[in-house]
Amino acid sequence: MAKAAAETKLGIKLPSLLREFYLHTAKREDINYAVEVLVSVDRLYFKDDYLVFYEENQCVCFWGISRDNLGDKDPTVAQGWFTSEDTDDADWTDSSEDHALPLSEFLLSMLIMQMQVEQGPTGIHRYSRCNRNSVMYPTDWNHCVSYLGGKSDVYWKPGSMILLSTTGKTVGIAGLGRTEADLMEIAETFGIEWRSD
């Protein structure tokens, strides 16, 4: 009922895949709100002609589907982010860019990341900062999702997750693992050293 009301209010028909996702998972806080936020169906909104259905937990960025692509079977998800704190203007990724994902892959990636945070590691965090040219990117880790037009990336494997945020030539790194051994493995795999503070 809520989905039909939202469609009527917005004057659209949700992609069937997104409708199904809301139908089966909308009330699951463990997989929709652990780190990022699935926009509740009654709060769906358009920004710059994109239907926004997922938000970063601090609303730094958000994900949506172009109005023109809502009728596609598996529409591409674009990411938007505010250009500054003083404006409501947003930049959006282009649907043809390498880090843009079809809806099915985006939802799966978010599901994996949310479950990893909620049910996986017990909260052992470490942070680091280094030159981006010194970071090694392994092929046996899953590249979960990109943020801010590819400037931030999340990689994961069972028990561990790492967020890499690039600013110019510097990469800020946040690691999450179940044990200290997990964090040591992350450091060795990515060629980094954790800060001691």
C-alpha positions as CSV (number, residue, x, y, z in Angstrom):
1,M,0.0,0.0,0.0
2,A,2.8,2.5,0.9
3,K,4.6,1.7,-2.3
4,A,1.5,2.5,-4.4
5,A,0.9,5.7,-2.4
6,A,4.5,6.8,-3.0
7,E,4.2,6.0,-6.7
8,T,1.0,8.1,-6.9
9,K,2.6,11.0,-5.0
10,L,5.7,11.0,-7.2
11,G,3.8,10.3,-10.4
12,I,6.0,7.3,-11.3
13,K,6.2,3.6,-11.2
14,L,9.1,2.2,-9.2
15,P,11.4,-0.3,-11.0
16,S,10.1,-3.8,-10.2
17,L,13.4,-4.8,-8.7
18,L,13.3,-1.8,-6.3
19,R,9.6,-2.6,-5.5
20,E,10.5,-6.1,-4.6
21,F,13.4,-5.0,-2.4
22,Y,11.2,-2.7,-0.4
23,L,8.6,-5.4,-0.1
24,H,10.9,-8.0,1.4
25,T,13.5,-5.9,3.3
26,A,12.1,-2.5,4.1
27,K,11.6,-3.3,7.8
28,R,15.1,-5.0,8.3
29,E,17.1,-2.4,10.2
30,D,20.1,-4.8,10.3
31,I,20.5,-4.7,6.6
32,N,19.3,-1.3,5.6
33,Y,20.5,1.0,8.3
34,A,23.7,-0.4,9.8
35,V,25.9,2.1,8.0
36,E,24.1,3.7,5.1
37,V,20.3,4.3,4.9
38,L,17.6,2.9,2.7
39,V,15.2,5.8,2.2
40,S,11.8,4.7,3.5
41,V,9.3,4.3,0.8
42,D,7.1,7.2,2.1
43,R,10.2,9.5,2.0
44,L,11.4,8.8,-1.6
45,Y,12.1,12.0,-3.4
46,F,13.5,13.5,-6.6
47,K,16.7,15.6,-6.6
48,D,17.8,17.0,-10.0
49,D,15.5,14.5,-11.7
50,Y,17.0,11.5,-9.9
51,L,14.8,9.3,-7.7
52,V,16.8,9.2,-4.4
53,F,16.3,5.9,-2.5
54,Y,19.6,5.5,-0.6
55,E,21.6,7.9,1.5
56,E,25.0,8.0,3.1
57,N,24.6,8.1,6.9
58,Q,25.7,11.7,7.2
59,C,23.9,12.8,4.0
60,V,27.2,13.6,2.4
61,C,26.1,11.7,-0.7
62,F,23.1,9.7,-1.9
63,W,22.1,7.3,-4.7
64,G,19.3,7.5,-7.2
65,I,17.9,6.5,-10.5
66,S,17.4,8.9,-13.4
67,R,13.8,9.6,-14.1
68,D,14.5,8.6,-17.7
69,N,15.7,5.1,-16.6
70,L,13.0,4.2,-14.2
71,G,11.3,2.0,-16.8
72,D,14.5,-0.1,-17.3
73,K,14.5,-3.7,-16.1
74,D,17.8,-3.1,-14.2
75,P,18.4,0.7,-14.2
76,T,21.8,2.1,-13.5
77,V,22.3,3.7,-10.1
78,A,23.9,7.2,-10.1
79,Q,25.6,8.8,-7.1
80,G,25.1,12.4,-6.1
81,W,26.9,14.5,-3.6
82,F,26.6,18.1,-2.4
83,T,29.2,20.4,-3.9
84,S,29.6,22.3,-0.6
85,E,28.1,22.7,2.8
86,D,26.6,26.1,1.8
87,T,24.6,24.9,-1.2
88,D,21.8,22.4,-2.1
89,D,23.5,21.9,-5.5
90,A,24.7,18.4,-6.2
91,D,27.0,16.7,-8.7
92,W,26.0,13.3,-10.1
93,T,28.1,10.5,-11.5
94,D,27.4,9.7,-15.2
95,S,25.6,6.3,-15.7
96,S,28.3,5.3,-18.2
97,E,31.2,5.7,-15.7
98,D,33.1,2.6,-14.7
99,H,32.0,2.7,-11.0
100,A,28.3,3.1,-11.8
101,L,26.4,-0.1,-11.0
102,P,23.1,-1.5,-12.2
103,L,20.4,-1.6,-9.5
104,S,20.8,-5.3,-8.9
105,E,24.5,-5.1,-8.2
106,F,24.2,-1.9,-6.2
107,L,21.6,-3.5,-3.9
108,L,23.7,-6.6,-3.5
109,S,26.8,-4.5,-2.7
110,M,25.0,-2.5,-0.1
111,L,23.5,-5.6,1.4
112,I,26.9,-7.2,1.8
113,M,28.4,-4.0,3.3
114,Q,25.5,-3.5,5.7
115,M,25.6,-7.1,6.9
116,Q,29.4,-7.0,7.3
117,V,29.1,-4.0,9.6
118,E,26.0,-5.3,11.5
119,Q,26.9,-9.0,11.9
120,G,30.5,-9.4,11.0
121,P,33.4,-7.5,12.7
122,T,33.0,-6.8,16.4
123,G,34.1,-3.2,16.1
124,I,37.9,-3.2,16.1
125,H,38.9,-0.1,14.0
126,R,42.2,1.4,12.9
127,Y,43.0,4.5,10.8
128,S,45.8,5.5,8.6
129,R,46.8,8.1,6.0
130,C,49.4,7.7,3.3
131,N,50.3,8.6,-0.3
132,R,47.9,7.1,-2.7
133,N,50.7,5.7,-4.8
134,S,51.9,3.5,-1.9
135,V,48.5,1.7,-1.5
136,M,48.2,-1.8,-3.0
137,Y,44.8,-2.8,-4.4
138,P,44.3,-6.6,-4.1
139,T,42.4,-8.6,-6.6
140,D,41.1,-11.2,-4.1
141,W,39.0,-8.6,-2.1
142,N,35.5,-7.6,-3.2
143,H,35.2,-4.0,-4.4
144,C,31.9,-3.3,-2.7
145,V,30.9,0.2,-3.6
146,S,32.3,3.6,-4.7
147,Y,31.4,7.0,-3.2
148,L,31.8,10.5,-4.4
149,G,32.5,9.8,-8.0
150,G,35.1,7.1,-7.3
151,K,37.1,9.2,-4.7
152,S,36.1,6.7,-1.9
153,D,35.9,3.0,-2.2
154,V,34.9,0.1,0.1
155,Y,36.5,-3.3,-0.1
156,W,35.5,-6.3,2.0
157,K,36.1,-10.0,2.6
158,P,34.5,-12.1,5.4
159,G,35.5,-10.6,8.7
160,S,37.1,-7.5,7.4
161,M,36.3,-4.2,5.6
162,I,38.3,-1.2,4.5
163,L,37.3,2.3,3.3
164,L,39.8,4.3,1.2
165,S,39.1,8.0,0.7
166,T,41.3,9.9,-1.8
167,T,41.9,13.6,-1.5
168,G,44.5,14.7,-4.0
169,K,47.6,12.5,-3.5
170,T,46.6,11.4,-0.1
171,V,44.4,8.4,0.9
172,G,42.6,8.3,4.3
173,I,42.0,4.7,5.4
174,A,39.6,3.2,7.9
175,G,39.8,-0.5,8.6
176,L,37.4,-2.7,10.4
177,G,38.0,-6.3,11.6
178,R,36.9,-8.9,14.1
179,T,40.4,-9.3,15.6
180,E,43.8,-7.7,15.7
181,A,45.0,-10.4,13.3
182,D,42.3,-9.2,10.8
183,L,43.7,-5.7,11.0
184,M,47.3,-6.9,10.6
185,E,46.2,-8.8,7.5
186,I,44.5,-5.6,6.1
187,A,47.7,-3.6,6.6
188,E,49.8,-6.2,4.9
189,T,47.4,-6.7,2.0
190,F,47.0,-3.0,1.3
191,G,50.6,-2.0,2.1
192,I,49.8,0.4,4.9
193,E,50.6,1.1,8.5
194,W,47.9,1.8,11.1
195,R,48.3,5.0,13.2
196,S,49.1,4.3,16.9
197,D,46.8,7.0,18.3
